[in-house]
Amino acid sequence: MDARKPVRYGGVIYVNEEKLEEYKKLHSAVWPAVLDRLAKSNIRNFTIYFCKELGVLFSHMEYIGDDIEKDKAAIAADPTTKEWWKVCEPCQKPLQWDGPPPSQGGTGGDWWAPLEEVFHDNHTPTSYT
């Protein structure tokens, strides 16, 4: 078993309710190149949940690399990921954002608002593949 421990990240964003079914359909078949970029950028167990009562999406991921800023920059620079973002962005409404969306190079805050982890059961992944 690998001794590395992942760093966990959570985020939240509003969903445009009229686009929820489109968003679900998109995520039922995420483009392989987008998934490949996430893996190359040391992202594992990326998961998105929906809360109907609050109208929000909640994301969780585990990061196993040693330079998240570099890996996030590689994701943001990837042309296929930018195209993916372009089709997903109309389905989302950030809690606080100024300027153009990420697919257009915008850096107006946190598109997905970060969440503070308050509990984890201390189990580690059994594999990093």
CORWO-V594633 format. One record per residue. RES is the residue in three letters. OMEGA is omega in whole degrees, 0 to 359 (* if undefined). NEAR is the number of other C-alpha atoms within 10 Angstrom. D_FIRST is the distance of its C-alpha to the first C-alpha in whole Angstrom. Layout:
res=RES omega=OMEGA near=NEAR d_first=D_FIRST
res=RES omega=OMEGA near=NEAR d_first=D_FIRST
//
This chain:
res=MET omega=180 near=8 d_first=0
res=ASP omega=183 near=9 d_first=4
res=ALA omega=180 near=8 d_first=6
res=ARG omega=175 near=11 d_first=9
res=LYS omega=179 near=14 d_first=11
res=PRO omega=170 near=18 d_first=13
res=VAL omega=182 near=13 d_first=17
res=ARG omega=178 near=17 d_first=19
res=TYR omega=174 near=15 d_first=22
res=GLY omega=178 near=18 d_first=25
res=GLY omega=179 near=17 d_first=28
res=VAL omega=179 near=21 d_first=31
res=ILE omega=174 near=21 d_first=34
res=TYR omega=173 near=19 d_first=38
res=VAL omega=172 near=23 d_first=38
res=ASN omega=190 near=17 d_first=41
res=GLU omega=179 near=15 d_first=42
res=GLU omega=179 near=9 d_first=44
res=LYS omega=185 near=14 d_first=41
res=LEU omega=182 near=17 d_first=39
res=GLU omega=176 near=12 d_first=39
res=GLU omega=180 near=15 d_first=39
res=TYR omega=179 near=19 d_first=36
res=LYS omega=179 near=13 d_first=34
res=LYS omega=178 near=11 d_first=35
res=LEU omega=185 near=14 d_first=34
res=HIS omega=172 near=12 d_first=31
res=SER omega=180 near=9 d_first=31
res=ALA omega=179 near=8 d_first=31
res=VAL omega=182 near=11 d_first=29
res=TRP omega=182 near=13 d_first=30
res=PRO omega=181 near=10 d_first=27
res=ALA omega=177 near=14 d_first=28
res=VAL omega=177 near=19 d_first=27
res=LEU omega=178 near=15 d_first=24
res=ASP omega=179 near=13 d_first=23
res=ARG omega=178 near=18 d_first=24
res=LEU omega=179 near=19 d_first=22
res=ALA omega=178 near=17 d_first=19
res=LYS omega=178 near=14 d_first=20
res=SER omega=171 near=21 d_first=21
res=ASN omega=176 near=20 d_first=17
res=ILE omega=178 near=23 d_first=18
res=ARG omega=175 near=21 d_first=16
res=ASN omega=177 near=13 d_first=17
res=PHE omega=184 near=16 d_first=21
res=THR omega=176 near=11 d_first=23
res=ILE omega=177 near=15 d_first=27
res=TYR omega=177 near=11 d_first=29
res=PHE omega=174 near=17 d_first=32
res=CYS omega=183 near=11 d_first=35
res=LYS omega=184 near=11 d_first=38
res=GLU omega=181 near=6 d_first=40
res=LEU omega=182 near=9 d_first=39
res=GLY omega=183 near=13 d_first=39
res=VAL omega=169 near=20 d_first=36
res=LEU omega=177 near=19 d_first=32
res=PHE omega=178 near=19 d_first=29
res=SER omega=175 near=19 d_first=26
res=HIS omega=175 near=17 d_first=22
res=MET omega=175 near=17 d_first=20
res=GLU omega=180 near=18 d_first=17
res=TYR omega=184 near=21 d_first=17
res=ILE omega=180 near=18 d_first=14
res=GLY omega=179 near=16 d_first=16
res=ASP omega=178 near=11 d_first=18
res=ASP omega=185 near=11 d_first=22
res=ILE omega=180 near=15 d_first=23
res=GLU omega=177 near=10 d_first=26
res=LYS omega=181 near=12 d_first=26
res=ASP omega=176 near=19 d_first=24
res=LYS omega=177 near=14 d_first=26
res=ALA omega=178 near=11 d_first=29
res=ALA omega=177 near=16 d_first=28
res=ILE omega=182 near=18 d_first=27
res=ALA omega=181 near=18 d_first=31
res=ALA omega=184 near=13 d_first=32
res=ASP omega=183 near=14 d_first=31
res=PRO omega=180 near=14 d_first=34
res=THR omega=178 near=16 d_first=33
res=THR omega=178 near=20 d_first=31
res=LYS omega=177 near=18 d_first=35
res=GLU omega=177 near=14 d_first=36
res=TRP omega=179 near=17 d_first=34
res=TRP omega=182 near=18 d_first=34
res=LYS omega=179 near=15 d_first=38
res=VAL omega=180 near=13 d_first=38
res=CYS omega=186 near=16 d_first=36
res=GLU omega=179 near=18 d_first=38
res=PRO omega=179 near=14 d_first=41
res=CYS omega=187 near=19 d_first=39
res=GLN omega=175 near=19 d_first=38
res=LYS omega=182 near=17 d_first=40
res=PRO omega=178 near=19 d_first=38
res=LEU omega=179 near=14 d_first=39
res=GLN omega=182 near=12 d_first=40
res=TRP omega=176 near=16 d_first=41
res=ASP omega=175 near=12 d_first=43
res=GLY omega=182 near=11 d_first=44
res=PRO omega=180 near=11 d_first=43
res=PRO omega=181 near=18 d_first=40
res=PRO omega=181 near=17 d_first=36
res=SER omega=178 near=19 d_first=37
res=GLN omega=178 near=13 d_first=40
res=GLY omega=181 near=12 d_first=39
res=GLY omega=178 near=13 d_first=40
res=THR omega=187 near=14 d_first=38
res=GLY omega=180 near=13 d_first=40
res=GLY omega=177 near=15 d_first=37
res=ASP omega=179 near=16 d_first=34
res=TRP omega=169 near=21 d_first=35
res=TRP omega=180 near=20 d_first=32
res=ALA omega=181 near=17 d_first=33
res=PRO omega=178 near=15 d_first=30
res=LEU omega=176 near=13 d_first=29
res=GLU omega=175 near=9 d_first=28
res=GLU omega=179 near=9 d_first=25
res=VAL omega=177 near=5 d_first=26
res=PHE omega=170 near=6 d_first=23
res=HIS omega=185 near=8 d_first=20
res=ASP omega=177 near=5 d_first=18
res=ASN omega=172 near=7 d_first=15
res=HIS omega=178 near=7 d_first=12
res=THR omega=178 near=13 d_first=10
res=PRO omega=178 near=16 d_first=9
res=THR omega=182 near=9 d_first=6
res=SER omega=176 near=8 d_first=7
res=TYR omega=180 near=14 d_first=9
res=THR omega=* near=7 d_first=11
//
